[in-house]
């Protein structure tokens, strides 16, 4: 029987953006192993393997979601009306920045193209989100941790931009991202006095770690060692708090929202190990290695579960993905 006869939409017409956060987490995991095994600037085999897997998954995901957009381009705006869609589309774009970083030492020309295509797509995402937020009801404008991915996410670009020579651009991105991250943290803290996330959405709170980890990593790239050290110390405190509250964050059981854990934790491991090298500190190195070992198990597990749910058709329904 045809899809029309069964009433089912073609598989590719409802590709969920939720497939992308685990990919972003795998790219960040590859960065972590690059630093752990070879130090900053090296590309040891383990990091290359993880990056290759993440790159292949990104290509498959982009092809599938691109087919959905070709069927009805405006479907992306519908995906942006729900939290999993907002996180997923942002993760798709941020993954392109990390892919550009992987390409820098082997295909620098391609890295330039991927980086700037990603920046262009990110600018369009920010504009779309501003329009959606201003046209939504007041209760729908609530600040969420996903705001970091949208408005602070440009802080991922220096990982490719600095090696490619865009130091001035990276410096501007760093300071603007720092201001925006602080504003989002403050707004979130203010809201937390009266609002709380429902159980299934609590893993999103881990996204608050990502700007701290990335700002610290970029600070090291730009030579702001004092800022990087402060970010590292705050990050350790935040990780400790996350560990203490971990049970309540995950009490709803596995959901696709667990994808939000992958990128922040892997980025945290990377910063801590970078600081271990830069400061000659065993404390940072050990904390980073413990976190890296944790995410080396967690991130692939989450990626497997999420993509398995995509394959059996459950992920779109679970995350409210729009249909083209």
Helices and strands as residue ranges (DSSP letters): H 3-6, G 11-14, G 17-19, H 20-38, H 45-71, H 75-79, H 83-103, H 108-134, G 138-141, H 146-147, I 148-152, G 153-156, H 158-161, H 167-191, G 199-207, H 208-222, H 225-244, H 246-249, G 256-258, H 259-279, H 282-311, H 314-319
